[in-house]
Amino acid sequence: MGEKLTKKDVEKIEQEIEHRKLVVRKEAIEAVKEARAQGDLSENFEYYAAKRHKNQNESRIRYLENMLKNATVISEASGDGEVGLDDIVEVWFEEDDEVEKYKLVTSIRGNSMENRVSIESPIGSALKGHRAGDRVEVKVNDGYSYYLVIRSIEKTGAEDENIREF
C-alpha cells in the first residue's frame, strides 16, 4: 500500500507530471543540446548542469508516476463536527499548557514548519474523527504518549498547497 491521496492530490500530481513531460522535459533537452554544442565536454559545466537538471526532472516524473500507481484514494469527507482532512484544529497540550493550531493534510502535503500535519502522523491519526472538547491520547511509540484536548475545529477546503518534494 502506498500513499493515501485525495482526488485533488491525484489531480495535482497528474498536472505536475504533464507539465514536466510537456514543458520541463523539452526545456531540459534543449539546454543539453545547447551546452553540448559549445564544444569540449570534459570541462563544460553548463553541459553537466543541464544533464543533471534533465535527470532530476525524469526522476521526479518516475517518482510521481510510481506514487500514483501505488496510491490509495481516500475521501476528504468527515462527519459533522468531526476532525477531518483539511480542517484546522486548535489543540491544548496538557503537559506543556500550550495551545497550537494544526491543519490535517495527506502525507504528500505535510509540512511541520507550516503546522500542516499528515493524517498518518501520530498526532494526525489521533485527532482524525474526534470532536471539539475531546481529550485525545497521542501515541508516539510503545513507551511514550501524551494527551491533548481539542479546543476548536475550523472547516476549510483544500487550498493550493504544494506537493512535497523528495
Secondary structure as the mmCIF struct_conf table of DSSP 4:
data_model
#
loop_
_struct_conf.conf_type_id
_struct_conf.id
_struct_conf.beg_label_comp_id
_struct_conf.beg_label_asym_id
_struct_conf.beg_label_seq_id
_struct_conf.end_label_comp_id
_struct_conf.end_label_asym_id
_struct_conf.end_label_seq_id
STRN STRN1 LYS A 4 LEU A 5
HELX_RH_AL_P HELX_RH_AL_P1 LYS A 7 HIS A 19
HELX_RH_PI_P HELX_RH_PI_P1 ARG A 20 VAL A 24
HELX_RH_AL_P HELX_RH_AL_P2 ARG A 25 ARG A 36
TURN_TY1_P TURN_TY1_P1 ALA A 37 GLN A 38
BEND BEND1 GLY A 39 GLY A 39
BEND BEND2 LEU A 41 LEU A 41
TURN_TY1_P TURN_TY1_P2 SER A 42 GLU A 43
HELX_RH_AL_P HELX_RH_AL_P3 PHE A 45 ASN A 70
STRN STRN2 THR A 72 VAL A 73
TURN_TY1_P TURN_TY1_P3 ASP A 80 GLY A 81
STRN STRN3 GLU A 82 GLU A 82
TURN_TY1_P TURN_TY1_P4 LEU A 85 ASP A 86
STRN STRN4 ASP A 87 PHE A 93
TURN_TY1_P TURN_TY1_P5 GLU A 94 ASP A 97
STRN STRN5 GLU A 98 VAL A 105
HELX_RH_3T_P HELX_RH_3T_P1 SER A 107 ARG A 109
STRN STRN6 ASN A 111 ASN A 111
HELX_RH_3T_P HELX_RH_3T_P2 SER A 112 GLU A 114
TURN_TY1_P TURN_TY1_P6 ASN A 115 ASN A 115
STRN STRN7 ARG A 116 SER A 118
TURN_TY1_P TURN_TY1_P7 ILE A 119 GLU A 120
BEND BEND3 SER A 121 SER A 121
HELX_RH_AL_P HELX_RH_AL_P4 PRO A 122 LEU A 127
TURN_TY1_P TURN_TY1_P8 LYS A 128 GLY A 129
STRN STRN8 ARG A 131 ARG A 131
TURN_TY1_P TURN_TY1_P9 ALA A 132 GLY A 133
STRN STRN9 ARG A 135 ASN A 141
TURN_TY1_P TURN_TY1_P10 ASP A 142 GLY A 143
STRN STRN10 TYR A 144 LYS A 155
HELX_LH_PP_P HELX_LH_PP_P1 GLU A 161 GLU A 165
#
